[in-house]
Amino acid sequence: METLRYWQALNHALDTEMASDEAVIVLGEDVGLYGGTYRVTEGLYAKYGEMRVRDTPISEGSFTGLGVGAAMAGLRPVVEIMTINFALLALDALINMAAKIPFMSGGQYAMPLTVRIPSGTARQLAAQHSQRLEHTLMNVPGLRIVVPATPQDAYWQLRQAIRADDCVIVLEHELLNFDQGPVDEHSEAPPPHRASVRRTGSDLTMVSYSRMANEALIAAKHLADDGISAEVIDLRSLSPIDWDTCATSVRKTGRLLIAEEDCRFAGAGAEIASSLTERCFHYLHAAPLRVAALDLPNPYNKRLEHQIIPQPEDIAAAARTLALGHNPLEEAPA
Amino acid sequence: MRLIAIGAAYAVMFRGLPEAVICFFGDGAVNQGTFHESLNMAALWKLPVLFVCENNHYQIGIHRHSAVTEVHKRAFAYAISAAKVDGMDVEAIYNHARQALAQIRAGQGPQLLEFETYRYRGHSMADPGVYRPPGEVAAYKAQDPIAAQMRELELHYPDAETLHALGLDSTESLGGRYVEHGHLDTGGLKDLEAEISREVEDAVQYAQTSSEPTLDDARSALRPHWLHQALI
């Protein structure tokens, strides 16, 4: 067991898989000599050379597509798209190619492609550089999406993604890169898409993922001071979603709060609320509640950004109203 | 699909294989950014890929869609050697492609060939193709490459029996072109046409008589590699 930062855990995962399988290659903007915008590929260029750690031109659509073609030809490419905002240029490669080719070939082609995408809001990077676009990718059958919130999960899930024969998108979080945590490189990993109960509780279930799962944990600690016992589930994966772990918790607590960093409208939280309501309707004491970013582009202004992105106190406040059985959004019948 | 081609070419180069990847696209597909991105990366890393543009002069129904209509000239901007070839001439295509592929396999980097050709029908089942001036389709059909090649074979080649009776020396005296390129007599051509028809008919019949796919087939096609893994 060692203590690593999130980016170091990703770096170790890459190094381990590259050392064990020569077919694993890394490509993206500044992944080589520079060592990666978030240092994730640091040292790999010197160790494995330019054929396996390839600096690319600023051509997101084409180098992601290059990864698709290389995967079809037997390599195991790990494509880094510098941020989720630039992944918009690669959607054709991701959605029309990576997600479709195994299906359209009747399963004859595997797609051992990993796409690492640092995403989420950062600090004052403004509207075009701090988007959360997981909903866009979730709606595409054929893509698997993991969203590690801890260095340990970052290590495990990136390794599992590289070993998978399907296209797996690893949505990293830019604000988590310098988080520290224990990483055991030798213990057996849980299945890549299994949710994790990060804190047990009995009054309500908080379902979250990526950075917001950590924020939900902070909120749960505040709630405990008020005598409210919150169970916190870190989904770890957005496609597929581990419904059983969520439903077991919701049936126990009868209350569901979803915390997400993405905009509220048509976000992941909407899917989670709807699916768990279908599964657990008769166990629910109140309608599920979502705490999400306001439906606005993320502003540059620091104070506004803080107001738009949910904070632990927002999650705790919503949890209190839910635990008290009062839904602020529900209008009283006339 | 150019992206997939440069990816496959990257894998070929990575493994040091004596192979080349051939990537086909139409003239309508050269105004997408990925055309330029792919050519750039292919040239930058000397990827073993032959880009083949089948220039049929129409982007579905739009005839004039490029500021520079001669596609091969665009390759020069990426230091890729390129040529325009008569796409209605089978032997010209063969010769150019063979030479390009030999150089590509020898590690000399990508090339682009622009084959000037035509399509006789509309772009799709829903396209009657009426945007083309009268006579244009007929003019191109008159120089149909398959028909032209067949005519040449039929007109100029002695049949196998005649060649055999003449003896090997006489065969050689006909010149390299006849011998090296092989030959088919009238009977051989008919056999070839029959074989092609049979193959197509067999495929159609197989498709028509096969059972409809099930939802389970669709699901397992999407996730063929998930079956033996515990994902959750």
Boltz contact constraints between the chains, C-beta under 6 A:
constraints:
  - contact:
      token1: [A, 51]
      token2: [B, 14]
      max_distance: 6.0
  - contact:
      token1: [A, 59]
      token2: [B, 37]
      max_distance: 6.0
  - contact:
      token1: [A, 61]
      token2: [B, 34]
      max_distance: 6.0
  - contact:
      token1: [A, 62]
      token2: [B, 3]
      max_distance: 6.0
  - contact:
      token1: [A, 62]
      token2: [B, 34]
      max_distance: 6.0
  - contact:
      token1: [A, 62]
      token2: [B, 37]
      max_distance: 6.0
  - contact:
      token1: [A, 62]
      token2: [B, 38]
      max_distance: 6.0
  - contact:
      token1: [A, 65]
      token2: [B, 3]
      max_distance: 6.0
  - contact:
      token1: [A, 66]
      token2: [B, 3]
      max_distance: 6.0
  - contact:
      token1: [A, 66]
      token2: [B, 6]
      max_distance: 6.0
  - contact:
      token1: [A, 66]
      token2: [B, 7]
      max_distance: 6.0
  - contact:
      token1: [A, 68]
      token2: [B, 4]
      max_distance: 6.0
  - contact:
      token1: [A, 68]
      token2: [B, 7]
      max_distance: 6.0
  - contact:
      token1: [A, 69]
      token2: [B, 4]
      max_distance: 6.0
  - contact:
      token1: [A, 69]
      token2: [B, 7]
      max_distance: 6.0
  - contact:
      token1: [A, 69]
      token2: [B, 8]
      max_distance: 6.0
  - contact:
      token1: [A, 70]
      token2: [B, 7]
      max_distance: 6.0
  - contact:
      token1: [A, 70]
      token2: [B, 10]
      max_distance: 6.0
  - contact:
      token1: [A, 70]
      token2: [B, 11]
      max_distance: 6.0
  - contact:
      token1: [A, 73]
      token2: [B, 8]
      max_distance: 6.0
  - contact:
      token1: [A, 73]
      token2: [B, 11]
      max_distance: 6.0
  - contact:
      token1: [A, 75]
      token2: [B, 11]
      max_distance: 6.0
  - contact:
      token1: [A, 93]
      token2: [B, 3]
      max_distance: 6.0
  - contact:
      token1: [A, 103]
      token2: [B, 221]
      max_distance: 6.0
  - contact:
      token1: [A, 103]
      token2: [B, 222]
      max_distance: 6.0
  - contact:
      token1: [A, 106]
      token2: [B, 221]
      max_distance: 6.0
  - contact:
      token1: [A, 107]
      token2: [B, 221]
      max_distance: 6.0
  - contact:
      token1: [A, 107]
      token2: [B, 224]
      max_distance: 6.0
  - contact:
      token1: [A, 110]
      token2: [B, 225]
      max_distance: 6.0
  - contact:
      token1: [A, 142]
      token2: [B, 222]
      max_distance: 6.0
  - contact:
      token1: [A, 165]
      token2: [B, 225]
      max_distance: 6.0
  - contact:
      token1: [A, 166]
      token2: [B, 225]
      max_distance: 6.0
  - contact:
      token1: [A, 191]
      token2: [B, 230]
      max_distance: 6.0
  - contact:
      token1: [A, 191]
      token2: [B, 231]
      max_distance: 6.0
  - contact:
      token1: [A, 191]
      token2: [B, 232]
      max_distance: 6.0
  - contact:
      token1: [A, 193]
      token2: [B, 231]
      max_distance: 6.0
  - contact:
      token1: [A, 193]
      token2: [B, 232]
      max_distance: 6.0
  - contact:
      token1: [A, 194]
      token2: [B, 232]
      max_distance: 6.0
  - contact:
      token1: [A, 242]
      token2: [B, 232]
      max_distance: 6.0
